[in-house]
């Protein structure tokens, strides 16, 4: 059985499981799951990296024991402390990888933590958003904080439509959306404050973005387009790659490694998985290979 070192937020300042590997000595990967992914799901999703022999830190940022139970003032400090520990163990190069909400989190972390020297962002978003309770209720606080200070955030006008019932009624009237694209509608109509933009130009290493050609959950392809334009204008000194998968759903990456009941749940969560599951499965497999190819050349 693969050796595992456990961390918890009360004792160590972050919650994680570290699997030391023999591939790429001196290099380690910090891996996070996405929104709604508890500890067991995150651990399972990161096993494809462990099996390849990499040194992998599977990091919790919420929904783990002792961590926030919803996306509310999640500390960037978790990743900072994990990176510090890895550096102390002799890992001088750190790749951080995340999917969906986890991809937004790791981009923010990489923009603030110079010890992170490579980023793999699977279906990310490029702004910090307001923390929402019960999906559609304003909290007046940010999803993220750093060193105890809230990060600037953007807001969702759909939350001003009279609760969930009013928001659903509003989305039904929006051409091309309907209830199956409710979350996408919330992001497409968000008021993006320039101050909430994740400063990807401050990242200290290469970046790989993976998105569908049109994301059925939130506008990751639109966000990546904005980010690549910023990186080009800023004359970003590191390599940037963006791979799009035609017909894919929001569920890219290693989800094919998950238990069958979880894979089945993807068909309810992602419209494209219901409408064209074969294309979506092939995109997941290809995106996983593309991630491993990127790491192989690291």
SERO-4910 file (N, C-alpha, C, O; in steps of 0.05 Angstrom, whole numbers):
BEGIN
 pado doro    nc1    nc2    nc3   cac1   cac2   cac3    cc1    cc2    cc3    oc1    oc2    oc3
  Unk    A     17    -24      0      0      0      0     18     25      0     38     26     14
  Unk    A     10     45    -16     25     70    -18     27     84      9      6     87     23
  Unk    A     51     92     16     54    108     41     38    133     40     35    145     19
  Unk    A     27    142     63     11    166     64     17    181     90     18    170    111
  Unk    A     20    207     87     24    225    110      0    243    112     -7    257     92
  Unk    A    -13    244    135    -37    259    139    -32    285    154    -16    287    171
  Unk    A    -48    306    146    -46    332    159    -75    341    165    -94    334    151
  Unk    A    -78    355    187   -104    367    193   -101    396    201    -81    404    212
  Unk    A   -122    411    196   -121    440    199   -115    449    227   -102    469    232
  Unk    A   -126    434    247   -122    442    275    -93    440    283    -83    457    298
  Unk    A    -79    419    274    -51    414    282    -31    427    263    -10    438    272
  Unk    A    -37    426    237    -17    434    216    -24    460    202     -7    471    187
  Unk    A    -48    470    205    -56    494    190    -68    488    162    -76    506    148
  Unk    A    -68    463    155    -81    454    130    -88    425    132    -76    410    148
  Unk    A   -107    416    116   -116    388    116   -108    376     89   -115    386     68
  Unk    A    -95    353     90    -85    341     66    -76    313     71    -72    304     94
  Unk    A    -71    298     49    -58    272     50    -35    273     30    -39    280      6
  Unk    A    -11    266     39     12    267     21     22    239     15     26    222     33
  Unk    A     25    234    -11     35    208    -21     62    212    -33     64    222    -56
  Unk    A     84    205    -20    110    209    -32    114    189    -55    107    166    -53
  Unk    A    126    199    -77    131    182   -100    160    183   -108    176    198    -96
  Unk    A    167    168   -128    194    166   -138    198    180   -165    221    183   -174
  Unk    A    176    187   -178    178    200   -204    183    229   -201    171    243   -184
  Unk    A    201    240   -218    208    268   -217    218    277   -189    205    293   -176
  Unk    A    241    266   -180    251    274   -154    254    304   -151    262    318   -170
  Unk    A    248    314   -128    249    343   -123    225    359   -133    224    383   -130
  Unk    A    205    344   -144    181    357   -154    156    344   -141    156    320   -136
  Unk    A    137    361   -135    112    351   -122     88    365   -133     90    387   -144
  Unk    A     65    352   -131     40    362   -141     21    367   -118     17    349   -101
  Unk    A      9    391   -116    -13    396    -98    -39    393   -115    -42    407   -135
  Unk    A    -57    376   -106    -81    371   -121   -106    377   -105   -107    370    -81
  Unk    A   -125    391   -116   -151    396   -103   -174    386   -120   -172    385   -144
  Unk    A   -196    380   -106   -221    373   -120   -237    397   -127   -226    420   -127
  Unk    A   -262    394   -134   -279    416   -142   -301    421   -121   -301    410    -99
  Unk    A   -320    439   -129   -342    445   -111   -359    420   -105   -363    404   -123
  Unk    A   -367    417    -81   -384    395    -74   -369    369    -71   -382    348    -68
  Unk    A   -343    369    -71   -327    345    -69   -316    341    -41   -298    355    -33
  Unk    A   -327    322    -25   -317    317      2   -290    302      0   -280    297    -21
  Unk    A   -279    296     24   -252    285     25   -248    260      9   -229    258     -6
  Unk    A   -267    241     11   -263    216     -3   -263    219    -33   -247    206    -47
  Unk    A   -280    237    -43   -281    242    -72   -255    255    -81   -244    247   -102
  Unk    A   -244    274    -66   -219    287    -73   -196    267    -74   -180    267    -92
  Unk    A   -195    250    -53   -174    230    -52   -176    211    -76   -155    205    -88
  Unk    A   -199    201    -82   -203    183   -105   -195    197   -131   -181    185   -148
  Unk    A   -203    222   -134   -198    236   -159   -168    241   -164   -159    243   -187
  Unk    A   -152    243   -143   -124    248   -146   -107    223   -148    -82    225   -152
  Unk    A   -119    199   -147   -104    175   -147    -90    169   -174    -70    155   -175
  Unk    A   -100    180   -196    -87    175   -221    -59    187   -221    -41    176   -235
  Unk    A    -54    208   -206    -27    219   -204    -10    202   -185     14    199   -191
  Unk    A    -21    192   -164     -7    175   -145      2    150   -159     25    141   -156
  Unk    A    -15    138   -175     -9    113   -189     14    117   -209     29     98   -214
  Unk    A     16    141   -220     38    147   -239     65    150   -225     86    151   -238
  Unk    A     65    151   -198     90    152   -183     98    180   -174    120    183   -164
  Unk    A     81    200   -179     87    227   -170     84    230   -140     69    215   -127
  Unk    A     99    249   -129     94    258   -101     70    277   -101     72    298   -114
  Unk    A     49    269    -88     23    283    -90     12    291    -63     10    274    -45
  Unk    A      6    317    -60     -7    327    -36    -36    332    -44    -42    352    -58
  Unk    A    -55    316    -35    -83    320    -40    -94    339    -18    -95    331      5
  Unk    A   -100    363    -26   -106    385     -7   -136    390     -5   -149    393    -25
  Unk    A   -146    392     19   -174    400     23   -176    430     26   -159    443     38
  Unk    A   -197    442     14   -201    470     19   -229    476     30   -233    498     40
  Unk    A   -247    457     28   -272    458     43   -285    430     41   -277    414     25
  Unk    A   -305    426     58   -320    401     60   -305    378     72   -315    356     74
  Unk    A   -279    382     81   -265    362     96   -270    368    126   -279    389    133
  Unk    A   -265    348    142   -268    351    171   -252    375    181   -228    377    176
  Unk    A   -265    393    195   -251    416    207   -249    440    188   -240    461    196
  Unk    A   -258    437    163   -257    458    143   -285    470    139   -305    458    147
  Unk    A   -287    494    126   -313    506    120   -332    486    106   -323    470     90
  Unk    A   -357    488    112   -377    471    100   -390    483     75   -405    469     61
  Unk    A   -385    508     70   -393    520     44   -371    540     36   -353    546     51
  Unk    A   -373    550     12   -352    567      0   -353    595     12   -366    613      1
  Unk    A   -340    598     35   -341    622     51   -314    628     63   -305    613     81
  Unk    A   -300    648     54   -274    657     65   -255    633     68   -244    629     89
  Unk    A   -251    619     46   -232    596     45   -204    608     45   -198    624     27
  Unk    A   -187    600     63   -160    612     63   -141    602     41   -139    578     36
  Unk    A   -129    620     27   -107    614      9    -84    602     26    -67    587     15
  Unk    A    -83    609     51    -62    600     69    -59    569     70    -38    559     76
  Unk    A    -81    555     65    -79    525     64    -57    517     44    -39    501     51
  Unk    A    -59    527     20    -40    520     -1    -12    531      6      8    518      0
  Unk    A    -11    554     18     15    566     25     29    548     45     53    543     42
  Unk    A     15    539     65     27    522     86     35    495     74     56    484     81
  Unk    A     19    484     56     26    459     43     51    462     26     69    445     26
  Unk    A     53    484     11     77    489     -5    102    493     12    123    484      5
  Unk    A     99    507     35    122    510     53    132    483     63    156    479     65
  Unk    A    113    466     70    121    440     80    135    424     59    156    411     64
  Unk    A    125    425     34    138    411     13    166    421      8    185    406      4
  Unk    A    169    448      8    196    460      5    215    450     26    238    444     21
  Unk    A    205    448     51    222    439     73    230    410     70    251    402     81
  Unk    A    215    395     56    222    366     51    240    363     27    247    340     20
  Unk    A    247    385     14    266    383     -9    252    384    -36    266    380    -57
  Unk    A    226    389    -37    212    392    -63    215    422    -71    200    439    -62
  Unk    A    233    427    -90    239    454    -98    220    464   -120    218    488   -124
  Unk    A    206    446   -134    187    453   -154    160    441   -147    158    417   -142
  Unk    A    140    458   -148    113    450   -140     93    457   -162     91    480   -170
  Unk    A     79    437   -172     57    441   -190     31    440   -174     28    423   -156
  Unk    A     12    458   -180    -14    457   -167    -35    452   -188    -34    464   -209
  Unk    A    -54    435   -181    -74    427   -201   -101    426   -187   -104    417   -164
  Unk    A   -121    436   -201   -148    435   -190   -169    435   -213   -163    441   -236
  Unk    A   -193    427   -206   -215    424   -225   -239    441   -216   -246    441   -193
  Unk    A   -251    456   -235   -275    472   -230   -269    493   -209   -251    508   -211
  Unk    A   -285    493   -187   -280    513   -166   -252    509   -155   -239    529   -148
  Unk    A   -242    484   -153   -215    480   -145   -195    492   -164   -173    500   -155
  Unk    A   -201    494   -190   -183    507   -209   -182    537   -204   -161    549   -207
  Unk    A   -205    549   -197   -204    577   -190   -187    582   -165   -172    601   -164
  Unk    A   -191    564   -146   -175    566   -121   -145    564   -126   -130    580   -116
  Unk    A   -137    544   -142   -108    540   -146    -96    563   -163    -73    569   -159
  Unk    A   -112    574   -181   -101    597   -196    -97    621   -178    -76    634   -179
  Unk    A   -116    626   -160   -112    647   -140    -88    641   -123    -71    659   -118
  Unk    A    -85    617   -113    -62    609    -96    -36    614   -111    -17    625   -101
  Unk    A    -34    604   -136    -10    607   -152     -3    636   -157     21    643   -159
  Unk    A    -23    653   -159    -18    682   -164     -6    696   -140      4    718   -142
  Unk    A     -9    683   -117      0    695    -91     23    681    -78     36    692    -60
  Unk    A     30    657    -87     50    641    -74     73    634    -93     69    617   -110
  Unk    A     95    648    -92    117    644   -111    129    615   -111    140    607   -131
  Unk    A    126    601    -89    137    574    -87    123    555   -107    134    534   -113
  Unk    A     99    562   -117     85    546   -137     96    553   -164     95    576   -172
  Unk    A    106    533   -178    121    538   -203    108    526   -228    120    526   -250
  Unk    A     85    514   -225     70    503   -248     41    501   -241     34    495   -218
  Unk    A     23    505   -260     -6    505   -255    -20    489   -277    -14    492   -301
  Unk    A    -38    471   -268    -56    457   -287    -84    463   -277    -93    453   -256
  Unk    A    -99    480   -293   -125    489   -285   -146    477   -304   -147    483   -327
  Unk    A   -162    459   -293   -182    445   -309   -209    458   -304   -220    459   -282
  Unk    A   -221    469   -325   -246    484   -326   -247    505   -304   -264    504   -286
  Unk    A   -229    525   -305   -228    545   -283   -246    569   -289   -257    572   -311
  Unk    A   -248    587   -269   -260    614   -272   -238    633   -263   -220    626   -248
  Unk    A   -240    658   -272   -218    677   -269   -224    700   -250   -208    718   -247
  Unk    A   -246    699   -236   -252    719   -216   -260    706   -189   -271    684   -189
  Unk    A   -253    720   -167   -263    712   -141   -292    722   -139   -298    745   -145
  Unk    A   -310    705   -129   -338    712   -128   -347    715    -99   -334    708    -80
  Unk    A   -371    727    -96   -383    729    -70   -391    702    -60   -399    684    -75
  Unk    A   -387    698    -34   -396    673    -21   -427    673    -21   -439    693    -13
  Unk    A   -439    651    -30   -468    649    -31   -477    627    -13   -466    605    -13
  Unk    A   -498    632      3   -509    612     20   -535    601      8   -550    616     -4
  Unk    A   -539    575     11   -563    563     -1   -565    569    -31   -587    573    -41
  Unk    A   -542    570    -44   -539    573    -73   -544    602    -83   -530    611   -101
  Unk    A   -563    616    -71   -572    641    -84   -576    664    -64   -588    684    -72
  Unk    A   -566    661    -39   -569    683    -20   -543    698    -16   -522    686    -11
  Unk    A   -544    724    -18   -521    741    -13   -510    737     16   -526    733     34
  Unk    A   -484    737     19   -472    737     46   -457    763     51   -451    770     74
  Unk    A   -450    778     29   -434    802     33   -405    796     40   -391    813     50
  Unk    A   -396    772     34   -369    764     40   -357    749     16   -371    741     -2
  Unk    A   -331    746     16   -317    734     -6   -315    704     -3   -316    693     20
  Unk    A   -312    690    -25   -306    661    -24   -279    656    -12   -275    636      2
  Unk    A   -259    674    -16   -232    669     -7   -221    691     10   -230    714      9
  Unk    A   -201    684     26   -185    704     41   -156    696     41   -149    673     35
  Unk    A   -139    715     48   -110    709     49    -98    724     72   -101    748     74
  Unk    A    -85    710     90    -74    721    114    -95    736    130    -89    757    142
  Unk    A   -119    725    130   -141    737    146   -155    760    133   -174    771    144
  Unk    A   -147    768    109   -160    790     95   -176    780     71   -167    764     55
  Unk    A   -201    789     70   -219    780     48   -208    789     21   -197    811     18
  Unk    A   -211    771      1   -204    779    -26   -228    794    -38   -251    788    -32
  Unk    A   -222    814    -55   -244    828    -69   -261    808    -85   -250    788    -95
  Unk    A   -287    813    -88   -304    794   -101   -324    807   -120   -330    831   -117
  Unk    A   -335    791   -138   -356    799   -156   -382    787   -147   -383    769   -131
  Unk    A   -404    798   -158   -431    790   -148   -449    779   -170   -444    782   -194
  Unk    A   -471    766   -161   -490    753   -179   -517    769   -178   -530    767   -157
  Unk    A   -524    784   -198   -550    797   -198   -574    778   -196   -595    786   -186
  Unk    A   -571    753   -204   -593    734   -201   -601    731   -172   -624    723   -166
  Unk    A   -583    736   -153   -590    734   -125   -609    757   -116   -619    756    -94
  Unk    A   -613    777   -133   -631    799   -126   -659    795   -137   -675    813   -136
  Unk    A   -665    771   -148   -691    767   -161   -712    754   -144   -732    744   -154
  Unk    A   -708    755   -118   -729    744   -100   -724    715    -92   -742    699    -93
  Unk    A   -699    709    -85   -693    682    -76   -691    662    -99   -691    670   -123
  Unk    A   -690    636    -93   -686    616   -113   -710    616   -133   -705    613   -157
  Unk    A   -734    619   -122   -757    618   -140   -756    640   -161   -761    636   -185
  Unk    A   -748    665   -152   -746    687   -171   -723    684   -190   -726    691   -214
  Unk    A   -701    672   -181   -678    668   -199   -685    647   -220   -678    651   -243
  Unk    A   -698    626   -212   -706    605   -231   -725    617   -252   -723    611   -276
  Unk    A   -744    634   -243   -763    646   -261   -748    664   -281   -755    665   -305
  Unk    A   -728    678   -272   -712    696   -289   -697    680   -310   -697    687   -334
  Unk    A   -684    658   -302   -668    642   -320   -686    629   -341   -678    626   -364
  Unk    A   -710    621   -334   -729    609   -354   -734    628   -377   -739    619   -399
  Unk    A   -733    654   -371   -738    674   -392   -714    681   -409   -717    694   -429
  Unk    A   -690    671   -402   -666    677   -416   -662    659   -440   -659    635   -436
  Unk    A   -662    669   -465   -659    652   -488   -633    637   -487   -612    648   -481
  Unk    A   -634    611   -493   -610    594   -495   -602    582   -468   -582    568   -467
  Unk    A   -615    589   -447   -607    578   -420   -627    558   -410   -624    534   -413
  Unk    A   -649    568   -397   -667    549   -385   -655    537   -359   -632    543   -353
  Unk    A   -670    521   -346   -661    511   -320   -637    493   -321   -621    492   -302
  Unk    A   -632    479   -344   -609    461   -346   -583    476   -346   -562    465   -341
  Unk    A   -584    502   -352   -559    518   -352   -561    541   -331   -551    563   -335
  Unk    A   -574    535   -309   -579    555   -288   -552    567   -278   -550    591   -276
  Unk    A   -533    550   -271   -508    560   -260   -493    576   -281   -481    597   -275
  Unk    A   -493    566   -306   -479    581   -327   -492    609   -330   -478    629   -333
  Unk    A   -518    610   -328   -532    636   -329   -524    654   -307   -520    678   -311
  Unk    A   -521    644   -283   -512    660   -260   -485    672   -265   -481    696   -258
  Unk    A   -467    657   -277   -440    668   -282   -440    687   -306   -426    707   -306
  Unk    A   -455    680   -327   -455    696   -351   -468    724   -345   -462    743   -359
  Unk    A   -485    726   -325   -497    751   -318   -484    765   -294   -493    786   -285
  Unk    A   -463    753   -283   -449    764   -260   -437    792   -267   -429    797   -290
  Unk    A   -436    809   -247   -423    835   -251   -394    831   -241   -389    829   -217
  Unk    A   -375    831   -260   -347    825   -253   -332    851   -246   -327    868   -263
  Unk    A   -324    853   -221   -308    875   -211   -279    870   -220   -268    849   -213
  Unk    A   -267    889   -233   -239    886   -241   -221    879   -217   -200    865   -221
  Unk    A   -228    889   -194   -211    883   -170   -212    854   -162   -195    844   -147
  Unk    A   -233    839   -171   -235    811   -163   -221    792   -182   -220    768   -178
  Unk    A   -209    803   -203   -196    786   -223   -172    773   -211   -156    785   -196
  Unk    A   -169    747   -216   -145    732   -207   -121    741   -224   -123    739   -249
  Unk    A   -100    750   -212    -77    762   -226    -59    740   -236    -37    735   -225
  Unk    A    -68    726   -257    -53    703   -268    -25    711   -278     -7    695   -280
  Unk    A    -22    737   -285      4    746   -295     26    745   -274     49    747   -280
  Unk    A     18    741   -248     37    739   -226     46    711   -221     62    706   -203
  Unk    A     35    691   -236     42    663   -231     71    658   -239     81    669   -259
  Unk    A     84    642   -223    113    638   -225    120    612   -240    137    597   -231
  Unk    A    107    607   -263    113    583   -278     93    578   -301     75    594   -306
  Unk    A     97    555   -314     80    548   -337     51    543   -328     46    535   -305
  Unk    A     33    547   -347      4    543   -342     -8    526   -364     -3    531   -387
  Unk    A    -23    506   -356    -40    490   -374    -69    494   -367    -77    489   -344
  Unk    A    -85    503   -387   -114    506   -383   -128    484   -399   -120    479   -422
  Unk    A   -148    472   -388   -164    452   -402   -194    461   -399   -203    465   -377
  Unk    A   -208    463   -422   -236    470   -422   -251    455   -444   -239    446   -463
  Unk    A   -278    453   -442   -294    445   -465   -294    469   -485   -285    491   -478
  Unk    A   -306    465   -509   -309    487   -527   -332    506   -517   -332    529   -523
  Unk    A   -351    494   -502   -372    510   -489   -379    495   -463   -389    472   -465
  Unk    A   -374    507   -441   -378    494   -415   -407    495   -407   -419    516   -406
  Unk    A   -418    472   -400   -447    470   -393   -453    477   -364   -476    475   -355
  Unk    A   -432    484   -349   -436    490   -320   -429    519   -313   -445    533   -300
  Unk    A   -406    528   -321   -399    556   -318   -380    563   -341   -369    545   -354
  Unk    A   -376    589   -347   -362    597   -371   -332    595   -369   -317    615   -371
  Unk    A   -322    570   -366   -292    567   -364   -278    575   -389   -256    586   -388
  Unk    A   -290    569   -413   -276    576   -438   -275    606   -441   -255    616   -452
  Unk    A   -295    621   -433   -295    650   -434   -274    661   -415   -259    679   -421
  Unk    A   -272    649   -390   -253    657   -370   -224    653   -380   -207    670   -376
  Unk    A   -220    630   -392   -192    624   -402   -185    642   -425   -162    651   -427
  Unk    A   -204    649   -442   -199    668   -463   -189    695   -451   -170    707   -461
  Unk    A   -203    704   -431   -195    729   -418   -167    726   -406   -151    744   -409
  Unk    A   -162    704   -392   -136    700   -379   -113    699   -399    -92    711   -395
  Unk    A   -117    685   -421    -96    683   -441    -90    710   -454    -67    716   -461
  Unk    A   -111    726   -457   -107    753   -468    -91    770   -449    -73    785   -457
  Unk    A    -97    768   -423    -81    783   -403    -52    774   -403    -34    790   -402
  Unk    A    -48    748   -404    -21    737   -404     -5    746   -428     19    752   -426
  Unk    A    -18    746   -451     -4    756   -475      3    785   -473     25    793   -480
  Unk    A    -16    801   -464    -11    830   -462     11    836   -441     26    855   -444
  Unk    A     13    820   -420     32    825   -399     60    814   -406     79    816   -391
  Unk    A     62    801   -430     87    788   -438     96    767   -417    119    767   -409
  Unk    A     77    751   -410     82    730   -390    106    713   -398    106    703   -421
  Unk    A    126    709   -381    151    697   -389    151    666   -390    170    654   -399
  Unk    A    129    654   -381    128    625   -380    109    614   -402     95    628   -415
  Unk    A    110    588   -405     94    574   -426     65    573   -417     59    568   -394
  Unk    A     47    579   -437     18    577   -432      6    559   -454     10    564   -477
  Unk    A     -9    539   -445    -23    522   -465    -53    521   -457    -60    521   -433
  Unk    A    -70    521   -477    -99    519   -473   -109    498   -492   -107    500   -516
  Unk    A   -120    476   -481   -131    454   -496   -161    455   -493   -172    454   -471
  Unk    A   -176    455   -516   -205    454   -516   -214    427   -526   -201    414   -543
  Unk    A   -236    417   -515   -247    391   -522   -275    394   -534   -294    399   -518
  Unk    A   -278    392   -560   -305    396   -572   -325    377   -562   -321    353   -560
  Unk    A   -348    388   -554   -370    371   -545   -368    361   -517   -387    348   -507
  Unk    A   -346    367   -503   -342    358   -475   -360    372   -456   -370    394   -462
  Unk    A   -364    360   -433   -379    373   -411   -359    387   -392   -335    387   -397
  Unk    A   -370    398   -371   -354    411   -350   -336    390   -336   -315    398   -325
  Unk    A   -344    365   -337   -330    344   -322   -306    333   -338   -308    311   -348
  Unk    A   -285    349   -340   -260    340   -352   -241    329   -331   -246    333   -307
  Unk    A   -220    316   -340   -200    306   -321   -205    278   -313   -214    261   -329
  Unk    A   -198    271   -288   -195    243   -280   -220    231   -269   -218    211   -255
  Unk    A   -244    241   -275   -268    231   -263   -274    202   -271   -290    188   -258
  Unk    A   -263    193   -293   -267    165   -301   -256    145   -281   -263    122   -282
  Unk    A   -238    154   -263   -227    137   -243   -246    134   -219   -241    118   -201
  Unk    A   -268    149   -218   -286    149   -195   -304    125   -195   -307    112   -216
  Unk    A   -316    119   -172   -335     96   -170   -358    100   -190   -365    123   -197
  Unk    A   -370     78   -200   -391     80   -219   -414     99   -211   -425    113   -228
  Unk    A   -422     99   -185   -444    115   -177   -438    145   -180   -455    161   -185
  Unk    A   -412    152   -177   -404    180   -180   -404    188   -209   -414    209   -217
  Unk    A   -394    170   -226   -395    175   -255   -423    178   -265   -429    194   -282
  Unk    A   -441    161   -254   -469    163   -262   -481    190   -254   -497    201   -268
  Unk    A   -472    200   -231   -483    226   -221   -475    249   -240   -488    269   -242
  Unk    A   -453    245   -255   -444    266   -273   -466    271   -295   -468    294   -305
  Unk    A   -481    251   -301   -501    254   -322   -524    271   -313   -539    283   -329
  Unk    A   -527    274   -287   -548    292   -276   -536    320   -272   -550    340   -275
  Unk    A   -510    321   -266   -498    347   -261   -491    362   -287   -492    387   -287
  Unk    A   -484    348   -308   -475    361   -332   -493    354   -356   -496    331   -362
  Unk    A   -504    374   -368   -523    370   -390   -511    355   -413   -523    337   -425
  Unk    A   -486    362   -420   -474    348   -443   -469    319   -438   -469    303   -456
  Unk    A   -464    312   -412   -461    283   -406   -486    268   -410   -485    244   -416
  Unk    A   -509    281   -406   -535    268   -412   -539    265   -441   -549    245   -451
  Unk    A   -532    286   -456   -539    287   -484   -520    272   -502   -528    261   -523
  Unk    A   -495    271   -494   -475    257   -511   -454    244   -493   -431    253   -493
  Unk    A   -461    224   -477   -442    213   -458   -416    202   -470   -395    203   -457
  Unk    A   -418    190   -494   -394    178   -506   -373    200   -511   -350    196   -505
  Unk    A   -381    222   -523   -362    244   -529   -350    254   -503   -326    260   -502
  Unk    A   -366    256   -482   -357    267   -457   -337    248   -443   -317    256   -432
  Unk    A   -343    222   -445   -325    202   -434   -298    203   -448   -277    202   -435
  Unk    A   -299    204   -475   -273    205   -490   -258    230   -484   -233    230   -482
  Unk    A   -272    253   -480   -258    278   -473   -245    275   -446   -223    285   -442
  Unk    A   -258    262   -426   -246    259   -400   -220    242   -402   -200    248   -390
  Unk    A   -222    221   -418   -198    203   -421   -176    219   -434   -152    217   -426
  Unk    A   -182    234   -455   -161    249   -469   -150    271   -452   -126    275   -452
  Unk    A   -167    284   -437   -157    306   -420   -139    294   -398   -119    307   -390
  Unk    A   -145    271   -388   -127    258   -368   -100    251   -381    -80    256   -368
  Unk    A   -101    241   -405    -75    235   -419    -60    261   -423    -35    262   -420
  Unk    A    -74    283   -431    -60    308   -435    -48    319   -410    -26    331   -411
  Unk    A    -61    315   -387    -49    323   -362    -23    308   -356     -3    319   -349
  Unk    A    -25    281   -360     -1    265   -355     21    271   -374     45    270   -366
  Unk    A     15    277   -399     35    284   -419     49    310   -410     73    313   -412
  Unk    A     33    329   -400     44    355   -391     63    350   -368     85    362   -367
  Unk    A     55    333   -350     72    328   -326     97    312   -334    119    316   -322
  Unk    A     94    295   -354    118    279   -363    140    297   -374    163    291   -370
  Unk    A    132    320   -386    152    338   -398    161    359   -377    178    376   -384
  Unk    A    151    358   -354    158    377   -332    187    373   -323    196    387   -305
***
